[in-house]
């Protein structure tokens, strides 16, 4: 049976959902999925390996400093959610191809604030847990983000948004600060 026309977008047969459903999905991913993936996985890895700096199951002074990047990353994730939700259109197309170019909030400062936050979580947890395994996980995630995900996303965004994305790309750095690429 063919889905109703209102659930399809003009760009292929991608299903769309109403704004309220997209917001609920974004809140679920942002408040549950990302913390589980980027908090739970490092915790599990740290349980399998020695925790450097910990004594009697308690983190040492230097380990506690790892919570600084964790807190900054968590705040960045909340800022991303808070700035993206108001930009959601009336209907949101599901899928990996974006239907909206986010340029406000943290996206004014970085083209990839979500990756910055996720990497910040892993780096902070590596120091907090004193775990070489979590630090290796950070390095793997950093490599995948830099050499696979970001280049693929940039090609997709350029194909979907054309000159709008190219203009945005010239104004906003890939990461925070630094040279714009």
matplotlib code that plots the C-alpha trace (Angstrom):
import matplotlib.pyplot as plt

x = [0.0, 1.3, 1.8, -0.3, 1.1, 1.6, 4.2, 6.4, 8.7, 9.2, 12.8, 12.1, 10.0, 11.6, 9.1, 8.4, 7.2, 5.5, 7.6, 6.5, 7.6, 11.0, 11.5, 10.7, 13.1, 15.8, 15.3, 15.5, 18.7, 20.2, 19.3, 19.4, 21.2, 24.3, 24.9, 24.5, 26.9, 29.5, 29.2, 28.2, 30.6, 33.7, 32.6, 32.3, 35.7, 37.2, 35.9, 37.8, 41.2, 43.3, 42.1, 45.3, 45.2, 42.4, 42.9, 40.4, 37.8, 38.0, 39.4, 42.5, 42.7, 44.0, 41.2, 38.5, 39.9, 38.5, 35.0, 35.8, 35.7, 32.7, 30.8, 31.7, 30.7, 27.4, 26.6, 27.5, 25.1, 22.3, 23.1, 22.9, 19.5, 18.2, 19.2, 18.2, 14.7, 13.3, 14.7, 12.7, 10.3, 6.6, 7.5, 10.9, 12.2, 13.8, 17.0, 20.7, 20.3, 19.7, 16.7, 17.8, 21.2, 21.8, 23.7, 22.6, 23.6, 26.8, 26.7, 27.8, 31.1, 31.7, 30.4, 30.6, 29.7, 28.1, 31.3, 33.3, 31.0, 31.2, 35.0, 35.1, 33.1, 35.5, 38.6, 37.1, 36.1, 39.6, 41.1, 38.4, 38.6, 42.4, 41.9, 44.2, 41.4, 39.1, 41.9, 42.4, 38.6, 38.9, 41.7, 39.7, 36.6, 38.7, 40.1, 36.7, 35.2, 38.1, 38.7, 35.3, 32.3, 33.2, 34.4, 31.3, 28.9, 30.6, 30.1, 26.4, 25.8, 27.4, 25.3, 22.0, 22.5, 24.9, 26.1, 24.4, 26.6, 29.7, 29.1, 28.6, 31.7, 33.8, 32.5, 32.5, 35.5, 35.2, 36.0, 36.0, 38.3, 41.3, 41.6, 38.4, 38.6]
y = [0.0, 3.4, 5.9, 9.1, 11.9, 14.1, 11.8, 12.0, 14.8, 16.0, 14.7, 11.1, 8.9, 9.9, 9.9, 13.1, 13.6, 16.6, 19.1, 17.9, 14.3, 15.5, 17.5, 14.5, 12.4, 15.1, 15.3, 11.5, 11.3, 14.4, 13.7, 9.9, 8.4, 10.6, 10.5, 6.7, 6.3, 8.8, 8.3, 4.7, 3.2, 5.0, 3.9, 0.2, 0.4, 1.9, -1.0, -3.5, -1.7, -0.2, 3.2, 5.3, 7.8, 6.1, 4.7, 2.5, 3.1, 6.9, 9.2, 11.2, 15.0, 15.0, 12.6, 15.1, 17.6, 15.4, 16.5, 20.0, 19.0, 16.7, 19.6, 21.9, 19.2, 18.6, 22.3, 22.4, 19.5, 21.4, 24.6, 22.6, 21.2, 24.6, 26.4, 23.7, 23.0, 26.5, 26.1, 22.9, 23.3, 22.2, 18.8, 17.2, 14.7, 11.7, 10.3, 11.0, 13.8, 17.1, 19.2, 22.3, 24.0, 25.0, 28.3, 29.7, 29.1, 27.0, 26.6, 30.2, 29.3, 25.8, 23.8, 20.7, 21.5, 18.1, 16.3, 18.8, 17.9, 14.2, 14.3, 16.5, 13.9, 11.1, 13.1, 14.2, 10.6, 9.4, 11.7, 11.2, 7.4, 7.5, 5.0, 4.3, 2.3, 5.3, 7.5, 5.0, 5.2, 9.0, 8.7, 6.3, 8.5, 11.5, 9.7, 8.6, 12.0, 13.8, 11.4, 9.8, 11.6, 15.3, 15.0, 12.9, 15.4, 18.3, 16.8, 16.1, 19.6, 21.1, 18.9, 19.7, 23.4, 24.5, 28.1, 28.6, 26.0, 27.2, 30.8, 29.3, 27.2, 30.3, 32.2, 29.5, 27.3, 23.5, 23.4, 26.2, 29.0, 28.6, 28.8, 28.4, 25.6]
z = [0.0, -1.0, 2.0, 1.9, -0.2, 2.8, 4.2, 1.2, 0.2, -3.4, -3.3, -3.7, -1.5, 1.8, 4.6, 6.5, 10.0, 11.6, 13.4, 16.9, 16.1, 14.8, 18.0, 20.1, 18.1, 18.4, 22.1, 22.5, 20.4, 22.0, 25.6, 25.7, 22.6, 22.5, 26.2, 26.2, 23.2, 24.3, 28.0, 28.4, 25.9, 27.4, 30.9, 29.7, 28.0, 31.2, 33.2, 31.1, 31.5, 34.3, 35.5, 35.9, 38.8, 40.6, 44.1, 45.9, 43.2, 43.5, 40.8, 41.7, 41.5, 37.9, 36.8, 38.1, 35.6, 32.8, 33.8, 32.5, 28.8, 29.6, 31.1, 28.2, 25.7, 27.5, 27.4, 23.7, 23.1, 24.9, 23.0, 19.7, 20.6, 21.9, 18.7, 16.2, 17.6, 16.7, 13.2, 12.5, 9.6, 9.8, 8.2, 8.6, 6.0, 7.6, 6.2, 6.0, 3.5, 5.4, 4.5, 6.4, 6.6, 10.2, 10.5, 13.9, 17.4, 17.6, 13.9, 13.6, 15.2, 13.8, 10.9, 13.1, 16.7, 17.2, 16.4, 18.6, 21.5, 20.9, 20.7, 23.8, 25.7, 24.7, 25.6, 28.9, 29.8, 28.8, 31.4, 34.0, 33.8, 33.3, 30.6, 27.7, 26.1, 26.1, 24.8, 21.9, 21.3, 21.2, 18.6, 16.5, 16.6, 15.7, 12.7, 11.5, 12.0, 10.2, 7.3, 6.7, 8.2, 7.7, 4.1, 3.2, 4.9, 3.2, -0.2, 0.6, 1.9, -1.2, -3.4, -1.6, -0.7, -3.5, -3.2, 0.1, 1.7, -0.1, 1.2, 4.7, 4.4, 3.6, 6.6, 9.3, 10.3, 10.2, 14.0, 16.5, 15.8, 13.6, 9.8, 7.7, 5.2]

ax = plt.figure().add_subplot(projection="3d")
ax.plot(x, y, z, "-o")
ax.set_aspect("equal")
plt.show()
